[in-house]
Amino acid sequence: MVSPKRFLGMWSATSIGIGSMLAAGIFSIFGTATVIAGNAVYVAFIIAGGVALLNAYSYSELGVRYSSPGGPVEFIVKGLGNNILSGGLNILLWLTYILGVALYAKGFASYAMTFLPAGSSQIWANLLSSLIIVFFAAINFIGLRMFARSQLLITALKLVLLLMFSIVGLFFIDTGNLSTTKWPPVYDIIYCAGIIFFIFQGFGLISTASRDIKYPGAVLPRAIYLSVLTVLLVSVLTGLTVIGNLSMSEIIQAGDFVIAAASEPFMGSFGFRLLAITALFSTSAGINALLYGGANVSYLLAKHGELPETFETEVWKESREGLFITTAFAVILVNLLELEGIGISGSLFLIVIYLAVNLANLCLLNRSVFSSFVIRITLICNIAFLFFNVYYISQRSVMFLFLFITVIMTCFIAEWVYRRYSGRSYTFENQN
């Protein structure tokens, strides 16, 4: 019998991942990705999606076995121990969620700017980014759930619109724009895949909702894989439509709202506005998903080492100060960093988390030769992805490499200090 507390079916669970991933992949970071990878942007999406699918394997296995809102934090604690390593990684995961909120807010502002007079100051973009974060923080502070409950509807709407845009747009593309002779160097494509990889963090949110999923043993793995595959398919189709309908000069000119601009050749100004409005709803849903379903969990675990028995992921009532701290950090980051910087930082931190989750999975479960092989291949791909992108960026900015190492070290130092003076350790319900 299904517990009355379990109310998420297959499509509702899948929408959690799709809603978050589409917000970043299609509307927040697509313009930046296209400028970097040019007409090979769809190849970068395939690379990033392939690595995400490999990581989905461990999330599926562990999400079924450890059914709690703790998600990846519980996986790491169970597999690698209740220690400074697992605690520091939880703080890093919290920071990754904050970067995700900042990324989506940047995307929201980019499309909101299209409704302002041409030539409006960049100050407006920073202001809009900050205001949308504060808006959702205020909604959660007073305990409204209307956005969380509308997640499935919003996801279905934007998915239909994007598929319509992509499929119709394919009939109008200039095949010359797709020529492989115009591809940038391979290392630019891989670097772009590194930035894009950040969008796929959304499938991890499904594992944090496993306690609320009907028949998680069957539904959870399907929801995770279906969400990644759906977003990958839509992203590739969208990439082909964009680069097929716009020249590189037009893509650069359109900037972060390139999706809407690509609809104009075959949908006119109506298509531009329709896609821009869809982007506003999409990025808003992404902020909602990360702020309520991810950052909330990580902050509570970092502070208390456990979740309340009656924990509700979409409401911060157990830690209002955590909501303020998370909001403050997100607002600071959205005003200090450019979209590319947010994307690659989030991706690198996320890969570190995925490395830990896969290593934990390898340590935890008795498995077949095939299963062990998949996890080891995933670990190798993650390590290669991480080192390539760190090396690529360090060639452009030694300061970024310094900051990357500093942030990770700070997470572990903060965990060590907090453990020593509070005596906090991690505790999870023993659920299967």
ABEGO torsion letter per residue (X at the ends): XBBAABABBAAAAAAAAAAAAAAAAAAAAAAAAAAAAEAAAAAAAAAAAAAAAAAAAAAAAAAAABBBAAEAAAAAAAAAEBBAAAAAAAAAAAAAAAAAAAAAAAAAAAAAAAABBBGBBAAAAAAAAAAAAAAAAAAAAAGBAAAAAAAAAAAAAAAAAAAAAAAAAAAABBAAAABAAABBBAAAAAAAAAAAAAAAAAAAAAAAAAAABBGAAAAAAAAAAAAAAAAAAAAAAAAAAAAAABBAAAAAAAEAAAAAAAAAAAAEAAAAAAAAAAAAAAAAAAAAAAAAAAAAAAAAAAAAGBBBAABBAABAAABAAAAAAAAAAAAAAAAABBAAAAAAAAAAAAAAAAAAAAAAAAAABBBBAAAAAAAAAAAAAAAAAAAAAAAAAAAABAAAAAAAAAAAAAAAAAAAAAAAAAGBBBBBBBBX
